[in-house]
């Protein structure tokens, strides 16, 4: 089973600071990567997708991909209490399956 | 455009029973995937259906099965329920038409609200 690994957290970040979430994947054939946010008791909702090496920005969110290091990250600028949630990293692997990490719990401190 | 819908939202069953869950994808989406989410294992892929055919499958026992109808609606069935089947079952739809579609966003999956199954 090809893995996607995330630190389970919780990661505590003061309001207004930058939250940095990290993810590594083992299948070098993976080409598409996703970050989902999941509030407690709710289903995952897509934040960002990234396919190419480098950075991709969308509002307060920046996804970073480094295929050589098999590393994906998500930066959240100006963190808000409403950003408190579990963040799931996912990769579409060479078997055409989307594999999810177990998620990082993020807690924004007011 | 309406999102992915799932019914029922909550279910309580006893060991040995069977259960059928339903999923309607986003209009225009023909790919439907099913996932099981538990606190210990996270989100695990069950199977994917496209054009009424199962085209990808995860590592779950044969008690877990599914099907897709011509209108892209999908059902998932679990027979002979076990306590460990208690989980949130999530359905996701995407625009992915063929295996290997990737990089243009069509493989992005959009999740329904889930069905929470409790097996007693």
Interface residues (C-beta under 8 A of the other chain):
Chain A: X1 X31 X32 X34 X36 X42 X43 X44 X45 X46 X49 X51 X88 X90 X92 X95 X96 X97 X98 X99 X100 X101 X102 X103
Chain B: X33 X35 X41 X42 X43 X44 X45 X48 X56 X58 X59 X88 X90 X99 X100 X102 X103 X105 X107 X108 X109 X110 X111 X112 X113 X114
